[in-house]
Amino acid sequence: QVQLVESGGGLVQTGGSLRLSCVGSRSILTDMDWHRQAPGKELELVATITSGGSTSYADSVKGRFTISRDNARNTVYLQMNSLKPEDTAVYYCHRVLGDYWGKGALVTVSS
């Protein structure tokens, strides 16, 4: 079993920034994703970092969000800048290998 714990969510104004962290109970040196689910909407893949360090982003966050990892700390980050009200969602950390999910962190962006 792998446990993933997200932190760093909260309330921020439009244009603000937040950094989400996801700490794994075991190695996160594998493909890791951040997903989000807005109220009444389907789960959306936001960003991916591969075991080799390559990254990819949804078009809706490209240029504003950055995914990164600290292998020594078993932690994956999602730096979110220039936040918009439409970024309001619960953000989930996901380890592709084994399909493990965190419980989520709520991000609310006020207009």
C-alpha positions in Angstrom: 0.0 0.0 0.0 1.1 3.5 -0.7 -0.4 6.5 1.1 -0.5 9.9 -0.5 -1.2 13.0 1.6 -1.9 16.4 0.0 -1.5 19.7 1.7 -1.4 23.4 0.8 -4.9 24.0 -0.3 -6.9 27.0 0.8 -8.6 30.2 -0.2 -6.9 32.7 -2.5 -7.9 35.7 -4.5 -7.9 35.8 -8.3 -4.3 36.2 -9.5 -2.8 34.7 -6.4 -0.6 31.7 -5.9 -0.7 28.4 -4.0 1.7 25.4 -3.8 0.2 22.0 -3.2 2.4 19.2 -1.8 1.9 15.5 -2.0 3.9 13.3 0.4 4.1 9.6 -0.4 4.6 6.9 2.2 6.8 5.1 -0.3 8.9 6.2 -3.3 7.3 8.6 -5.7 10.0 8.0 -8.3 7.5 7.0 -10.9 4.9 8.7 -13.0 2.8 11.0 -10.8 -0.2 13.1 -11.7 -2.3 15.9 -10.2 -6.0 15.8 -11.0 -8.8 18.1 -10.0 -12.6 17.9 -9.7 -14.6 21.1 -9.8 -18.1 21.1 -8.3 -20.5 19.4 -10.7 -17.8 18.5 -13.2 -15.8 15.4 -14.1 -12.3 14.6 -12.9 -9.7 16.4 -15.0 -6.0 15.6 -15.4 -4.0 18.7 -14.7 -0.3 17.8 -14.8 2.0 14.8 -15.0 5.6 14.2 -14.2 7.2 11.0 -15.5 9.8 8.9 -13.7 12.3 10.6 -16.1 11.2 14.1 -15.1 9.3 15.0 -18.3 6.2 17.1 -17.6 2.9 17.8 -19.3 -0.1 20.0 -18.6 -3.7 20.5 -19.5 -4.2 23.4 -21.9 -6.2 25.2 -19.2 -3.2 25.5 -16.8 -0.3 25.6 -19.2 2.0 28.5 -18.4 0.5 29.0 -15.0 1.0 25.7 -13.1 4.3 23.8 -12.6 4.7 20.2 -11.4 7.9 19.1 -9.7 9.2 16.5 -7.4 11.7 16.1 -4.5 12.7 12.4 -4.5 14.6 12.7 -1.2 11.4 13.9 0.5 9.0 11.6 -1.5 7.1 14.7 -2.4 5.5 16.0 -5.5 4.5 19.6 -5.8 2.1 21.6 -7.9 2.9 25.3 -8.0 -0.2 27.3 -9.1 0.2 30.9 -10.2 -2.2 33.4 -11.7 -5.1 31.5 -10.2 -8.6 32.0 -11.7 -12.0 31.3 -10.2 -12.3 28.4 -12.6 -9.4 26.7 -10.9 -11.6 26.2 -7.9 -11.6 22.4 -7.3 -10.5 19.5 -5.1 -7.0 18.6 -6.2 -5.9 15.0 -6.0 -2.4 13.5 -6.1 -2.1 10.2 -8.0 0.6 7.6 -8.4 0.1 5.9 -11.7 2.0 2.7 -10.7 -0.5 0.9 -8.5 -3.2 3.6 -9.1 -2.9 5.2 -5.7 -4.8 8.4 -4.8 -4.7 10.9 -2.1 -7.8 12.2 -0.3 -7.6 15.6 -2.0 -6.9 19.3 -1.1 -9.6 22.0 -1.7 -8.5 25.1 -3.6 -10.9 28.0 -3.7 -10.2 31.0 -5.8 -12.4 34.0 -5.1 -13.2 36.6 -7.8 
